Every structure is written in structure tokens, then in C-alpha cells.
């Protein structure tokens, strides 16, 4: 095996924003602190019997048993009866005989066994981050900003006698993690799953609270309360708003396009005792700083982020928090941090061959270039201010084009078509006989009453009964409708009235089909009218 490099991480001096701690005083240091702080890159050999390897080939998400052998400058340590399974979502998952990512649970079979005081940790293959540094850097940034995040280092990994190369080693969301950051690990802890919001029954990983998802449902109900005067106190009762503002700021400032705030993905929720308020935790930070111009002031769609950003006081608090955190994003500071990690990684990278080393150097250079471009863009976005709502000239309608498709049923056909030389939007029920699909348009509106008008026609539509609407029609996202087209109908105007109660609100207009059979067409340009105050 390769010779090992151990070095102490240098302290990098850089401007720090003044932030008040949102977490309790840290507990006494344990073996995990030494492991993550001392800069050692361990060699980890995973050994599985063929019967256990077969289990992972047949069901990658079910735990098998392995032996884990760790080699560092301090010698060799062997862990037996370690539970192991494969991990990863659509972009990062790899099969067992490829280069998989792993979750290792140290105490599932041996209750007193830990890996440097960790009950669980992950080995990420970093196939979506060839710099191997995004998760490490952004985890560090989160903790600098007092946003609880799992710690990260690296490892060289073997699977039986197969050298899998460099991996990102990430602390698990286990009981020691929760105790470290919150002092009490008895609250309900949920896995956000894959592109899911809080309106589904998220998987409960741990906690002594209720098993009926009533904590999630209460937070959901608060966010969906139609009356803002009742919505805001209901949210404050169930969400640590200040902590969530910091969570949002870090996700957006680091360009976490696949996080909760922009995409309802890669997150965890902890209902912290004793007040039971929700704390959101970042996850899956391997595709960061991808777009230096990534927006930080838009009104995003996920339920909690959307609700918080539509409260003017909380939105002001969010902007102030972004400004406070800007010194953390100074490019020299982050480049220096990366150089510390690179010094540790270099012997491993070099040992993996010239081609790998050159490619890695290119990816690190590109990451540094994107980071250098990010800070001035953040300042520019703050200076430019919030997006402004549509401006109407009296009762003159505004034409809205460029709608985008969305569908809940996989075999529904949602497409742009041409009829008699004219573009139309089309939705057609698939073979499953179940269709919930739409064309949508986002629009930022000021407080007031509005009417959206679209021309539609249907063919052989058999409506599907649903509380949000039936057959073909118009509504806004999160709302219900009374308008309906079904059967065979010629082109006709369909309209839907709605009211914006907040000072400014990002509204998603929905032209949809809920049916078990048939097809609908929609003209590609709709009209939005602001109605006179009653």
C-alpha cells in the first residue's frame, strides 16, 4: 500500500462575519475531532465474503456485512461485522462491480463499535465532483456560518483486492452528530429523500417523537395557510426561522442548485427538543459553485423556502444574513483553504497516475475560477436588489408566453405541437389511464386581485376527480379551481381569478389536465389581467 501523509491543517486568517451562535456550546472533544482535524488520509480496505457481495449486487440498499481494515501512520485497525450498503442517487449511484459509493454503519451489529467515535460514515465516489473538494469546502463554510453540517475528509479505498482510488469520507447524520450540534438527539430526524418536499411522508431515521409525521404535517399546514396574518406566527411556532434563513443563505451562496431551497432535494430535517422547531441541514454538496451567477434573491418554489421568502421581514433578515456572510466567500480565503486540502491530497493524487493527476489539477483550477467569480457576483446581486413585480397599465392585460411543462404521471405526453402552422401546447393521457400534467408559467405579482385567461380545447377527455380540479382547466399552484373542460370542446376561453395577499408573491400559473383519457390543447400565449380593487 501507499505511504501515508499526515499534516496539521494550517490556520487561515481571513475576515470573519460577526455571527451569533445558533447552536449550543460544543461538547468535549472526542476521537472524531482528532480524526477530522489532523489531516490524515486513511487507507480503507473493505473485505466482503462472496455471499455478502451477492447481497449487495441483488439489493444495493440492504445492508450486508463486511470487515473494514484501516491503515494510518498509527498502524492498522480492524473492524468486524460492519454493516455496509451502496448509496447514491440518479447521478452518483454505481453498481457494486463498478466504483460504488458506500454507507458504513459501525454499530448496527456491534453496539459498542464506532469509527473514530462515529456510528455511521459514508464513502462518496465523487463522480459528480472530480475535484473531490466541493463537499469538503462547503461543509467547512457551513460550520463557519454556524449551520450544522457533517464533517468531511478523504480516504483511499479498496474493495477486497480492487483499488477503487480516492474517495470523499463524510460523517454520517448519527446520534453523536445530533448530540454534538443540538445537545439532545431525541428529536425526530427525517431524510428528505429524492426531490421530495415536506408534504410527503419523509423517512424517519431516528427520534422519540410521534411516528405519524404530525410534526411535518403541522409545518406543512403552517406554510400553506392562506391568510398571511395567521401563516407567519404558525410558521414561527414550528420552524427555527433564523436558522432556516442561514441555511438558505449558505445553499444559495454556494450555488447548491440541487439543495432544498432551489430543488427540494439533498436535505435533512431535525425537530429540535425541547421546542420541537424544525432545523434544516444541508446534504449532497458535491456540485457546488457550478454557476457563479446563480441567483440568491429569487422566490423559490419549495414549500418552506417559498413561505419564508414571501415574508418581508424574514426576507430582509435573509438579505442581511447574506451580507454578513460575504467575507467568508472572499476568493483568496477559499483558495487558501483549498490549498491546505491539496497539500494533503497531493501524494495520493500523484500515486494514481499522470492522467488522473492532470485531470484533477484541471478540475481544481476550474473550481477556483468559479469561486473567484462568485464573490463579486454576490455583491452585485445584493446591490441590484429584489426582483420587481409585473407592472400593469390600468386594466390592460399582459400577454404571457414561454410556459414550461410539468407532469406527475410518467407516460403522459406533454409536448409542443404545430396545428395549421400555429404552435400549441398539448397534454395527452398515456396508456396508464392516469394523467396529472400541466404547462406552467411563473410570474412575480404585487398584492391585488388577478384573472388569468387561456384559450383551450379538449378531445375525448374523461375527467379525473380531484380536490384541486377536474378535467382540463386553469388554476395557480397550491390553489383549487372550479373551471373545467371535458369531453369534446372547441376552442374557448377559460379563466381563473385569484388574489395575492402578500406584498409581493411569486405565483405559478397552471394550465392542466387531470383525466383518465383524452387530450387537451392550449394556446401558447395567455393573458393576465389585474382587477380593480373591490
C-alpha positions in Angstrom: 0.0 0.0 0.0 1.0 3.6 -0.4 3.0 5.6 2.1 0.8 7.9 4.1 0.9 11.7 4.6 -0.1 13.3 7.8 -0.1 17.0 8.3 -1.7 19.5 10.5 -4.2 21.8 8.8 -2.9 25.4 8.7 -5.0 28.2 10.2 -6.0 30.6 7.5 -6.6 34.1 8.6 -9.4 35.9 6.8 -12.2 38.3 7.6 -15.0 36.7 9.6 -18.5 38.0 9.8 -19.9 38.7 13.2 -22.4 35.9 13.8 -24.2 34.8 17.0 -24.1 31.1 17.6 -27.3 29.3 16.9 -26.1 26.0 18.4 -25.2 25.0 22.0 -21.7 25.1 23.2 -19.8 22.1 21.7 -19.3 19.0 23.8 -15.8 17.9 24.9 -13.6 16.8 22.1 -13.6 13.2 21.1 -11.8 10.9 18.7 -13.8 12.2 15.7 -12.3 15.7 16.3 -8.8 14.4 16.1 -9.6 12.3 13.1 -11.0 15.2 11.0 -8.6 17.8 12.4 -5.2 16.1 12.0 -5.3 15.8 8.2 -4.5 12.1 7.9 -5.9 10.4 4.8 -6.5 6.8 5.8 -6.3 3.7 3.6 -9.5 1.7 4.0 -9.8 -1.9 2.8 -13.4 -3.3 2.6 -13.5 -7.1 2.7 -16.7 -8.9 1.8 -17.3 -12.6 1.5 -18.9 -13.6 -1.8 -22.2 -14.3 -0.1 -22.3 -10.7 1.2 -21.2 -9.3 -2.1 -24.0 -11.2 -3.7 -26.5 -9.5 -1.4 -25.3 -6.0 -2.5 -25.4 -7.0 -6.1 -29.0 -8.1 -5.7 -30.2 -5.3 -3.4 -27.8 -2.4 -3.1 -29.9 -0.6 -0.5 -30.0 -3.5 2.0 -27.2 -3.8 4.5 -24.6 -6.7 4.1 -21.7 -7.4 6.5 -18.1 -6.6 5.8 -14.7 -6.3 7.5 -13.1 -2.9 7.5 -9.3 -2.6 7.8 -8.0 1.0 8.4 -4.3 1.8 7.9 -2.8 5.1 9.1 0.6 6.3 10.3 -0.5 4.9 13.7 -0.8 1.4 12.4 -3.7 -0.9 11.4 -7.1 -1.3 12.9 -9.6 -4.0 12.0 -13.4 -3.6 12.5 -15.6 -6.7 12.2 -19.3 -7.1 11.5 -19.6 -3.7 9.9 -22.9 -3.1 8.1 -22.4 -1.8 4.5 -24.7 -0.8 1.7 -24.4 1.1 -1.5 -25.5 4.8 -1.7 -26.1 7.5 -4.3 -29.0 8.9 -6.3 -29.6 9.3 -10.0 -26.3 10.9 -10.9 -23.9 9.3 -8.5 -25.1 5.7 -7.9 -22.8 3.0 -9.3 -23.3 -0.8 -9.1 -21.2 -3.0 -6.8 -18.8 -4.1 -9.6 -18.3 -0.6 -10.8 -17.0 2.1 -8.4 -19.8 2.4 -5.9 -20.3 4.8 -3.0 -20.9 3.2 0.4 -22.6 3.8 3.7 -20.9 2.0 6.6 -22.8 1.5 9.9 -20.4 0.6 12.6 -22.7 -0.3 15.4 -25.7 -1.9 13.6 -24.3 -5.4 14.6 -21.7 -4.4 17.2 -23.4 -1.8 19.5 -20.2 -0.6 21.1 -18.2 -0.3 17.8 -17.5 3.1 16.3 -15.1 4.5 13.7 -13.3 7.4 15.4 -16.4 8.0 17.6 -18.7 7.8 14.6 -21.5 5.3 14.4 -22.0 5.8 10.7 -20.0 7.3 7.9 -20.1 7.5 4.1 -17.6 6.9 1.3 -18.6 9.0 -1.7 -17.2 8.2 -5.1 -17.3 11.9 -6.2 -18.3 11.0 -9.7 -20.0 14.4 -9.9 -17.1 16.4 -8.5 -13.8 15.4 -10.0 -12.0 18.0 -7.8 -13.0 15.9 -4.7 -13.2 19.2 -2.8 -16.7 20.7 -3.1 -18.2 18.7 -0.2 -15.1 19.4 2.0 -15.1 23.1 1.3 -18.8 23.7 1.6 -19.1 21.6 4.8 -16.4 23.9 6.2 -18.2 27.0 5.1 -21.5 25.9 6.7 -19.8 25.3 10.1 -18.1 28.7 9.8 -21.6 30.2 9.4 -22.9 28.2 12.4 -25.0 26.0 10.1 -24.7 22.4 11.4 -23.1 20.2 8.7 -21.3 16.8 8.6 -17.5 16.9 8.6 -15.6 15.7 5.6 -12.1 14.3 4.8 -10.8 11.8 2.2 -9.7 8.2 2.0 -8.0 5.8 -0.4 -10.4 2.8 -0.7 -10.0 -0.8 -1.7 -12.9 -3.3 -2.2 -11.5 -6.7 -1.5 -8.4 -6.6 -3.7 -9.7 -4.0 -6.1 -8.2 -0.5 -5.8 -11.2 2.0 -6.1 -9.0 5.0 -5.7 -9.7 8.3 -3.9 -13.0 8.8 -2.1 -14.6 11.6 -0.1 -15.2 10.4 3.5 -18.2 12.1 5.1 -19.5 11.9 8.7 -23.0 10.4 9.0 -26.1 12.0 10.5 -25.9 9.8 13.5 -26.6 10.2 17.2 -23.2 11.7 18.0 -23.7 14.2 15.3 -27.1 15.3 16.7 -25.7 15.5 20.2 -22.7 17.5 19.0 -24.8 20.2 17.4 -28.0 20.2 19.4 -27.2 18.7 22.7 -30.2 16.4 22.6 -30.6 13.7 20.0 -34.1 12.5 20.9 -36.0 14.7 18.4 -37.4 13.3 15.2 -34.9 13.3 12.3 -36.0 12.9 8.7 -34.3 12.1 5.4 -35.6 14.4 2.7 -35.4 11.7 0.1 -35.0 12.3 -3.6 -36.7 15.6 -4.9 -39.4 15.5 -2.2 -40.9 18.3 -0.2 -42.3 18.1 3.3 -45.8 17.3 2.0 -44.8 13.6 1.7 -44.2 11.1 4.5 -40.4 11.5 4.7 -38.4 8.6 6.1 -37.9 9.0 9.8 -34.3 7.9 10.6 -34.4 8.4 14.4 -36.2 10.1 17.2 -38.5 9.5 20.1 -41.3 11.8 18.8 -44.5 10.8 17.1 -44.3 8.3 14.3 -47.3 9.7 12.4 -45.5 12.6 10.7 -47.6 15.0 12.6 -44.6 17.4 13.1 -44.1 17.5 9.3 -47.9 17.9 8.7 -48.0 20.8 11.2 -45.2 22.6 9.4 -46.8 21.9 6.0 -50.1 23.3 7.2 -48.4 26.5 8.5 -46.7 27.1 5.2 -49.9 26.6 3.3 -52.1 28.7 5.5 -53.8 31.2 3.0 -54.0 34.1 5.4 -50.6 35.7 5.9 -51.6 37.1 9.3 -52.1 33.5 10.6 -49.4 32.0 8.4 -46.4 33.8 9.9 -47.0 33.0 13.6 -47.9 29.4 12.7 -44.5 29.0 10.9 -42.6 30.6 13.7 -44.1 28.1 16.1 -42.8 25.2 14.1 -39.6 26.4 12.4 -36.5 28.0 13.7 -36.7 30.9 11.2 -33.3 32.4 12.0 -31.6 29.1 11.5 -33.5 28.5 8.3 -32.5 31.9 6.9 -28.9 31.0 7.5 -29.4 27.6 5.8 -31.0 29.2 2.8 -28.2 31.8 2.5 -25.5 29.1 2.5 -27.3 26.9 0.0 -27.8 29.8 -2.4 -24.4 31.5 -1.9 -22.6 28.2 -2.6 -24.7 27.6 -5.8 -26.3 24.5 -4.3 -28.7 24.1 -7.2 -29.7 20.6 -6.1 -30.4 21.5 -2.5 -33.7 22.1 -0.7 -34.1 25.8 -1.4 -33.9 25.6 -5.2 -34.9 22.0 -5.8 -36.4 20.4 -2.6 -33.5 17.8 -2.6 -30.5 16.9 -0.6 -31.6 17.9 2.9 -32.4 16.6 6.4 -34.8 17.9 9.0 -34.4 17.7 12.7 -37.2 18.7 15.1 -35.0 20.0 17.9 -36.1 19.4 21.6 -37.5 20.9 23.7 -39.3 23.4 21.5 -39.8 21.0 18.6 -38.9 23.5 15.9 -37.6 22.3 12.6 -33.9 22.7 11.7 -32.9 22.1 8.1 -29.5 20.5 7.4 -27.6 20.6 4.1 -26.6 17.4 2.3 -25.2 16.3 -1.0 -22.9 19.2 -1.6 -20.8 17.7 -4.4 -21.9 20.0 -7.2 -21.2 23.5 -5.8 -20.2 26.8 -7.3 -21.2 25.5 -10.7 -22.7 28.8 -11.9 -21.1 31.9 -10.5 -24.2 33.8 -11.4 -26.6 31.5 -9.5 -29.5 33.6 -8.2 -29.8 34.4 -4.4 -32.9 36.7 -4.4 -35.4 34.7 -6.4 -38.6 33.4 -4.8 -38.0 29.6 -4.9 -40.8 27.0 -5.1 -40.1 24.5 -2.3 -42.7 24.9 0.4 -40.7 26.2 3.4 -38.3 28.3 1.4 -41.2 29.9 -0.5 -43.1 30.7 2.6 -40.1 32.3 4.4 -39.0 34.3 1.4 -42.5 35.8 1.0 -42.4 37.3 4.5 -41.0 40.8 4.0 -39.4 40.9 7.5 -37.8 37.5 7.1 -36.7 38.4 3.5 -34.9 41.5 4.9 -33.3 39.3 7.5 -32.1 36.9 4.8 -30.5 39.8 2.8 -28.8 41.0 5.9 -27.5 37.5 6.6 -26.1 37.2 3.1 -24.3 40.5 3.6 -22.9 39.2 6.9 -21.6 36.0 5.3 -19.9 37.7 2.3 -16.4 37.8 4.0 -16.5 34.0 4.1 -16.6 34.0 0.3 -13.6 36.1 -0.3 -11.8 34.2 -3.1 -8.3 34.3 -1.5 -9.6 32.9 1.7 -11.3 30.0 -0.1 -8.3 29.4 -2.4 -6.1 29.2 0.7 -8.5 26.7 2.2 -8.3 24.6 -0.9 -4.6 24.7 -1.0 -4.5 23.2 2.5 -6.5 20.2 1.3 -4.5 19.9 -1.9 -1.3 19.6 0.2 -2.8 16.6 2.0 -4.2 15.1 -1.2 -1.2 15.5 -3.5 0.7 12.3 -2.6 -2.4 10.2 -3.2 -3.3 12.0 -6.4 0.2 11.7 -7.8 0.3 7.9 -7.0 -2.9 7.4 -9.1 -1.1 8.2 -12.3 -0.3 11.2 -14.5 -3.6 11.2 -16.3 -5.6 11.3 -13.1 -3.3 13.9 -11.6 -3.6 16.2 -14.6 -7.4 15.9 -14.8 -7.6 16.6 -11.1 -5.5 19.7 -11.4 -7.7 20.9 -14.2 -10.9 20.4 -12.1 -9.3 22.2 -9.1 -8.3 25.1 -11.3 -11.8 25.4 -12.7 -13.3 25.3 -9.2 -11.0 28.1 -8.2 -12.0 30.2 -11.2 -15.7 29.8 -10.4 -15.1 30.7 -6.7 -13.2 33.8 -7.8 -16.2 34.9 -9.9 -18.8 34.1 -7.2 -18.0 36.8 -4.6 -18.3 39.8 -6.9 -21.5 38.4 -8.3 -22.9 38.0 -4.8 -22.2 41.7 -4.1 -23.7 42.7 -7.5 -26.9 40.8 -6.8 -27.2 42.4 -3.3 -26.7 45.8 -4.8 -29.2 45.2 -7.6 -31.9 44.4 -5.0 -35.0 42.2 -5.1 -36.8 41.3 -8.3 -39.7 43.6 -9.1 -43.3 42.5 -9.8 -45.0 42.9 -13.1 -46.3 46.4 -13.8 -49.8 46.8 -15.2 -51.2 49.8 -17.1 -54.7 50.0 -15.6 -56.8 47.1 -16.7 -54.7 46.4 -19.8 -53.8 42.7 -19.9 -50.2 41.4 -20.1 -49.5 38.6 -22.5 -47.6 35.6 -21.0 -45.7 33.2 -23.3 -42.9 30.7 -22.7 -44.7 28.2 -20.4 -42.8 25.2 -19.2 -44.1 21.5 -18.8 -44.6 19.6 -15.6 -46.0 16.1 -15.0 -46.7 13.7 -12.2 -47.6 10.7 -14.4 -44.7 9.3 -16.4 -46.4 8.1 -19.5 -48.4 11.3 -20.1 -47.3 13.0 -23.4 -46.6 16.7 -22.8 -45.3 18.5 -25.9 -45.3 21.5 -28.2 -47.1 20.8 -31.4 -47.9 22.7 -34.6 -51.5 22.8 -35.8 -52.3 24.7 -39.1 -48.9 26.4 -38.8 -49.6 27.6 -35.2 -47.7 26.5 -32.1 -49.8 24.9 -29.4 -49.1 23.2 -26.1 -50.5 19.7 -25.8 -51.2 17.2 -23.0 -52.3 13.6 -23.8 -53.2 10.8 -21.4 -50.9 7.8 -21.7 -51.6 4.1 -21.6 -51.8 4.0 -17.8 -55.1 5.9 -17.9 -53.8 8.3 -15.2 -52.9 11.9 -16.1 -51.9 14.8 -13.9 -49.8 17.1 -16.1 -49.6 20.8 -16.9 -48.0 23.7 -18.6 -46.8 26.4 -16.1 -45.6 30.0 -16.0 -44.0 31.8 -13.1 -44.8 35.4 -12.6 -44.0 37.8 -9.8 -47.0 39.8 -8.7 -47.8 42.6 -6.2 -50.7 42.5 -3.8 -54.1 42.5 -5.5 -56.7 40.5 -7.5 -56.0 39.0 -10.9 -57.5 36.9 -13.7 -55.6 34.6 -15.9 -57.2 33.8 -19.3 -56.2 31.0 -21.7 -57.8 29.5 -24.8 -58.1 25.7 -24.7 -59.8 22.8 -26.4 -60.3 19.2 -25.5 -60.9 15.9 -27.3 -62.5 12.8 -25.6 -61.4 13.9 -22.1 -62.7 11.7 -19.3 -62.1 13.8 -16.2 -60.4 12.6 -13.1 -62.0 13.7 -9.9 -59.5 15.7 -7.7 -59.9 18.3 -5.0 -57.6 20.7 -6.8 -59.5 20.4 -10.1 -61.2 18.2 -12.6 -60.5 17.6 -16.3 -58.8 20.5 -18.2 -58.6 23.9 -16.6 -56.6 26.8 -15.1 -55.5 27.5 -11.5 -52.5 28.7 -9.6 -50.0 26.3 -7.9 -51.2 25.4 -4.4 -54.8 26.5 -5.2 -58.0 24.9 -6.4 -60.3 25.7 -9.4 -63.9 25.4 -10.4 -63.4 25.8 -14.2 -63.5 22.6 -16.2 -63.4 21.4 -19.7 -64.1 17.7 -20.6 -65.3 15.5 -23.4 -65.0 17.2 -26.8 -64.9 21.0 -26.7 -64.0 23.5 -29.3 -61.5 26.4 -28.7 -62.8 28.5 -25.9 -61.6 31.0 -23.3 -61.0 29.6 -19.8 -60.4 32.0 -16.9 -59.4 31.8 -13.2 -59.4 34.6 -10.7 -57.1 34.7 -7.7 -55.8 37.1 -5.1 -52.3 37.9 -3.9 -52.4 38.7 -0.1 -48.7 39.3 0.4 -46.9 42.5 -0.6 -45.1 40.5 -3.3 -45.6 36.9 -4.3 -44.1 34.6 -6.9 -47.2 32.9 -8.4 -47.1 29.8 -10.6 -49.9 29.7 -13.2 -51.1 26.2 -14.1 -52.9 25.1 -17.3 -53.5 21.4 -16.5 -55.2 18.2 -17.4 -56.4 15.8 -14.8 -58.0 12.9 -16.7 -58.1 9.2 -17.3 -58.5 9.6 -21.1 -58.2 12.2 -23.8 -56.2 15.2 -24.9 -56.1 18.9 -24.4 -54.5 21.8 -26.4 -53.6 25.3 -25.0 -52.7 28.4 -27.0 -49.1 29.3 -26.1 -49.9 32.9 -25.1 -52.2 33.6 -22.2 -53.5 36.9 -20.8 -53.1 38.1 -17.2 -55.4 41.0 -16.0 -55.1 42.9 -12.8 -58.6 43.5 -11.5 -59.8 46.7 -9.9 -60.0 46.7 -6.1 -63.4 45.9 -4.7 
